[in-house]
């Protein structure tokens, strides 16, 4: 039963919207748009709403930090 619950939790991905990601990255909506346009940050669109996987945003942040420290 524990494995079933753990598996179910893993399948649920956390999704963030534009305002969440702007706050996390401390960037403007326009900069976030540029990240989408250039393919730097993966996203999904449902109707007119844009969503980002929390995992992708975290990976983006880690990549940005790694590039700045080199």
TABELMO-V235534 format. One record per residue. N is the residue number from 1. RES is the residue in three letters. PSI is psi in radians with two decimals (999 if undefined). Layout:
n: [N	N]
res: [RES	RES]
psi: [PSI	PSI]
This chain:
n: [1	2	3	4	5	6	7	8	9	10	11	12	13	14	15	16	17	18	19	20	21	22	23	24	25	26	27	28	29	30	31	32	33	34	35	36	37	38	39	40	41	42	43	44	45	46	47	48	49	50	51	52	53	54	55	56	57	58	59	60	61	62	63	64	65	66	67	68	69	70]
res: [UNK	UNK	UNK	UNK	UNK	UNK	UNK	UNK	UNK	UNK	UNK	UNK	UNK	UNK	UNK	UNK	UNK	UNK	UNK	UNK	UNK	UNK	UNK	UNK	UNK	UNK	UNK	UNK	UNK	UNK	UNK	UNK	UNK	UNK	UNK	UNK	UNK	UNK	UNK	UNK	UNK	UNK	UNK	UNK	UNK	UNK	UNK	UNK	UNK	UNK	UNK	UNK	UNK	UNK	UNK	UNK	UNK	UNK	UNK	UNK	UNK	UNK	UNK	UNK	UNK	UNK	UNK	UNK	UNK	UNK]
psi: [-0.72	-0.69	-0.64	-0.76	-0.74	-0.71	-0.70	-0.71	-0.66	-0.56	-0.44	1.94	2.52	2.30	2.50	2.58	-3.11	-0.80	-0.67	-0.82	-0.68	-0.75	-0.79	-0.71	-0.18	0.86	2.88	2.90	-0.62	-0.72	-0.71	-0.69	-0.73	-0.72	-0.69	-0.82	-0.62	-0.05	0.22	-0.48	1.97	2.62	2.92	2.57	2.26	1.99	-2.07	0.12	2.35	2.37	2.63	2.43	2.37	-0.64	-0.73	-0.70	-0.74	-0.76	-0.68	-0.79	-0.79	-0.71	-0.67	-0.73	-0.78	-0.70	-0.62	-0.47	-0.14	999]
